[in-house]
């Protein structure tokens, strides 16, 4: 019963609450020896699909509810994260918002790795997976201390678990929408010229132009009398319209961003302005281009931006030319607002 209670406590606010990857739980009387490592363990969550507990330490964690050490919460924190890593069904919001939580967690995790003091247990500095489980322990056992000392991390943990604690200690479920709205993200420097959208590097634009030119050429010499030329023009139009529907611009303001869909014919057919706090991540795969003489020409980026809107997550892909130092400024502003940024060069 106590094991089941710990499992439910961690996922109580989530829509998908089961740990489908884990089919077996082994309970030992006390610390046990792991046959693979030869080390003594109190608990274990294994990607092989099983969990282990020392019953003595599991009970001890429940008997002292405010020391930020709870074996059950710790291991089921691992199970929640590993369930998604293994590819099994996991909570949709948790899995997609985890990047944003990670961006917020990185700051405290880095400090702990450097030996700075923290209200979180030192064991959380081992790796980011242990850090998440230590955060889960602290969130449930010392929520007010957590909220006071690490308010941003507490807030994002409340959002990702969809539960939070009131000042009187009571639990509030299904709170994430309210907390996201309260999460004020603000740019100190607004940057809108960091990314220039490149048409000639779009495969759909190239295909549209190619079919259009061939179609026009096919009309000459009596070709206008036959279907192939018109079929080519239709294909060119389809490629262009697909490009129009996929083309996306982002415009940033101090505390909002606007997503604008469409390039020319359909420009603005979908436009929405959202709080900056709804942005989740920016990934950029950067490639530098050089002339035949070896001189730098430009830096291209294949950019993916993820954001959240009314219960769904969206990813927009763009091929852009990077402008420096504006791009670095944009990335710094996003990082300062706990938005996950990953740059591959």
Secondary structure by P-SEA (a helix, b strand, c coil): caaaaaaaaaaccccccccccccbbbbccccccccccccccccccccccbbbbaaaaaaaaaacccccccaaaaaaaaaaaaaaaacccccaaaaaaaaaaaaaaaaaaaaaaacccccccccccccaaaaaaaaaaaaaccaaaaaaccaaaaaaaaaaaccccccccccccccaaaaaaabbbbbcccccccbbbbccccaaaaaaaaaaaaaaaaaccccccccaaaaaaaaaaaaaaaaaaabbbbbbcccbbbbbcccccccccbbbbbccccccbbbbbbbbbbcccccccbbbbbbbbbbccccbbbbbbbbbbbcaaaaaaaaaaaaaaccbbbbcc
